Amino acid sequence: MSEEEKNTEEAVKPGVSRRSFLKDAGLMIGAPGLGSIAAVAGQIATSPKAEAAQSPNQTAPQKITSTATTIDLTVNGGKYRFAVEQNWSLRQLLRDQIGFTSPKDWCGGQGACGSCTVIMNGRPVLSCMTLACECDGAVVETAEGIAKAKHPIIQAYINNNAFQCGYCTPGFVCTAKALLDRNKKPTEADVRDALGGNLCRCATYQRHPPAVLEAAANLGKA
């Protein structure tokens, strides 16, 4: 065993094999590439929280404090009740409490990148800038829900190579889906305007409009 392997082995906590550790970290040599956008934008995590999130009417255990506010909301068709702290963002609630990991945090919660975008009550919102305590009664849709519903935007993103690393992809997908929900026949200018607040480190900007327009065309055939 090489020195590097020993160091990695020592970093893994007892009971977890080195192979499992590397696999979970996405470091397995020869692991499949991102062959499906669902793995990038819509695959539901396999953590206990995410497994619970897949089933409607689940209520996750909460640590209630004197300043917490109880809210009810619907996420990807599942109904939830949570006691949330006044300073929690919707992104924190979705990721840390429910287990939907698609809303990302590229800009550190400054609302500058769009990677945390979800759809709330039919509109794209920055979940890092939305207080969870203000979401009582809200209907929220994340990239996981869009992928699970097999919305045409998913396959269109695959067909048009509209992603590389995939970090920002869920935000783009949510923004694009919200656009198509309110405008079935957008122009390229409409698409570019709608996606203007979403940043992409890999600079795949030119691939997004064709993908959204293809999804719009496919929706028209349904």
C-alpha atoms as one frame of an Amber mdcrd trajectory, in Angstrom:
protein
   0.000   0.000   0.000   1.424   3.387  -0.978   1.885   6.248   1.495  -1.010
   8.106  -0.167  -3.281   5.104   0.246  -2.302   4.788   3.914  -3.123   8.431
   4.512  -6.491   8.017   2.818  -7.174   4.840   4.797  -6.428   6.625   8.059
  -8.793   9.458   7.102 -11.716   7.092   6.764 -13.642   6.555   9.946 -13.849
   3.009  11.394 -16.391   0.750   9.770 -16.170   2.469   6.392 -14.047   0.778
   3.753 -11.618   2.779   1.672 -13.472   1.718  -1.460 -16.803   2.951  -0.068
 -15.193   6.194   1.052 -13.740   6.887  -2.397 -16.953   5.886  -4.110 -19.030
   8.229  -1.967 -16.575  11.028  -2.630 -16.855  10.490  -6.368 -13.197   9.519
  -6.693 -13.464   5.962  -7.964 -11.246   5.531 -10.998 -13.280   4.514 -13.997
 -16.566   5.597 -12.448 -19.276   6.365 -15.021 -19.465   9.950 -16.244 -22.524
  12.117 -15.943 -24.521  10.231 -18.531 -27.825  11.529 -17.269 -28.865  14.995
 -16.217 -30.954  13.303 -13.536 -27.689  12.503 -11.783 -26.786  16.180 -11.911
 -30.036  18.019 -11.478 -32.571  15.545 -10.272 -31.238  12.431  -8.630 -32.638
  12.210  -5.105 -29.953  11.650  -2.506 -29.939   8.356  -0.648 -29.508   9.795
   2.818 -32.200   8.995   5.432 -33.498  12.540   5.181 -33.850  12.333   1.406
 -35.512   8.933   1.602 -38.064  10.397   3.978 -38.496  13.354   1.636 -39.616
  11.078  -1.187 -42.745  10.066   0.714 -45.672  12.467   1.202 -46.901  13.444
   4.648 -43.509  12.983   6.298 -42.553  15.086   9.292 -38.842  15.142  10.073
 -37.732  15.361  13.718 -37.040  18.916  14.783 -35.215  20.613  17.630 -37.756
  23.194  18.661 -36.585  26.360  20.373 -38.542  29.211  21.859 -37.973  31.307
  18.724 -38.997  28.640  16.210 -42.001  29.041  13.927 -44.027  26.074  12.697
 -44.780  26.050   8.979 -46.513  23.686   6.562 -45.329  23.418   2.986 -45.421
  21.119  -0.012 -42.176  20.089  -1.683 -42.223  18.006  -4.865 -45.690  16.770
  -3.977 -44.857  15.785  -0.395 -46.405  17.637   2.528 -44.208  18.651   5.463
 -44.503  20.399   8.800 -41.402  21.929  10.318 -40.414  24.118  13.228 -37.948
  26.549  11.650 -35.683  29.132  13.193 -36.232  32.749  12.219 -32.877  32.976
  10.429 -33.149  29.774   8.405 -33.217  30.142   4.651 -35.433  28.015   2.454
 -32.238  26.497   1.079 -31.229  25.352   4.571 -34.635  23.815   5.127 -34.627
  21.968   1.803 -31.077  20.659   2.105 -30.402  20.227   5.816 -33.831  19.234
   7.094 -35.653  17.565   4.201 -32.658  16.266   2.242 -33.125  17.712  -1.248
 -29.561  18.627  -2.192 -30.057  20.194  -5.624 -30.210  23.833  -4.368 -26.531
  24.798  -4.261 -24.610  27.655  -2.636 -21.961  28.992  -4.982 -22.054  32.644
  -3.882 -22.200  32.043  -0.130 -25.823  33.041   0.302 -25.523  36.426  -1.396
 -28.174  35.790  -4.054 -25.669  36.422  -6.811 -25.343  33.144  -8.728 -28.757
  31.502  -9.117 -27.458  28.039  -8.211 -29.960  27.792  -5.328 -32.992  28.559
  -7.507 -36.173  26.593  -6.839 -39.757  27.151  -7.947 -42.095  28.446  -5.252
 -45.762  29.028  -5.986 -44.977  28.964  -9.705 -42.133  31.476  -9.612 -38.354
  30.939  -9.584 -36.905  32.163  -6.286 -33.443  32.283  -4.747 -33.796  29.849
  -1.872 -30.721  31.284  -0.132 -32.457  34.669   0.098 -35.906  33.350   1.048
 -36.626  32.928   4.742 -38.096  29.533   5.568 -40.423  31.074   8.145 -42.114
  33.003   5.315 -42.878  29.848   3.342 -45.901  28.672   5.311 -48.392  27.205
   2.840 -45.939  27.403  -0.049 -45.692  24.880  -2.867 -42.040  24.282  -3.745
 -40.502  22.387  -6.633 -36.827  21.481  -6.851 -34.758  19.914  -9.628 -35.350
  16.508  -8.031 -39.080  16.873  -8.567 -38.647  18.124 -12.135 -36.460  15.144
 -13.001 -38.775  12.668 -11.285 -41.688  14.030 -13.321 -39.623  13.469 -16.496
 -40.139  17.024 -17.699 -38.828  17.536 -21.278 -36.289  20.086 -20.035 -34.230
  17.223 -18.590 -33.747  15.349 -21.866 -33.297  18.619 -23.746 -30.373  19.527
 -21.480 -28.809  16.151 -22.229 -29.350  16.478 -25.974 -27.800  19.941 -26.105
 -24.868  19.338 -23.734 -26.091  22.242 -21.648 -23.972  21.362 -18.617 -20.437
  20.358 -17.738 -19.635  20.036 -14.038 -23.360  20.192 -13.219 -23.089  22.334
 -10.083 -25.229  25.160 -11.457 -27.496  22.924 -13.546 -30.338  22.490 -10.993
 -30.730  26.266 -10.770 -30.853  26.614 -14.550 -33.344  23.747 -14.820 -35.683
  25.293 -12.237 -35.499  28.724 -13.871 -36.122  27.254 -17.310 -39.022  25.105
 -16.125 -40.664  28.109 -14.459 -40.337  30.022 -17.740 -41.961  27.192 -19.706
 -44.774  26.956 -17.156 -45.785  30.549 -17.848 -44.704  30.823 -21.497 -45.234
  27.756 -23.668 -43.646  29.344 -26.737 -40.715  31.481 -25.581 -38.381  33.169
 -28.035 -34.630  32.910 -27.680 -34.670  36.438 -26.273 -37.220  35.319 -23.663
 -34.988  32.420 -22.651 -31.859  34.538 -22.392 -33.711  37.120 -20.323 -35.138
  34.476 -17.962 -31.758  32.791 -17.437 -29.898  36.069 -17.022 -29.543  35.644
 -13.265 -28.016  32.155 -13.415 -24.235  31.941 -13.552 -22.185  29.049 -14.951
 -18.521  28.603 -14.051 -18.073  26.261 -17.038 -19.507  28.939 -19.366 -22.065
  26.743 -21.149 -24.280  29.777 -21.712 -24.709  29.238 -25.456 -26.112  25.743
 -24.938 -28.960  26.727 -22.619 -31.235  28.591 -25.071 -31.314  25.705 -27.595
 -32.095  23.282 -24.774 -34.986  25.348 -23.435 -36.380  25.950 -26.929 -36.225
  22.209 -27.649 -38.072  21.490 -24.408 -40.713  24.066 -25.364 -41.169  22.377
 -28.743 -41.542  18.972 -27.099 -44.073  20.335 -24.637 -46.076  21.575 -27.598
 -46.240  18.052 -28.984 -47.533  16.566 -25.749
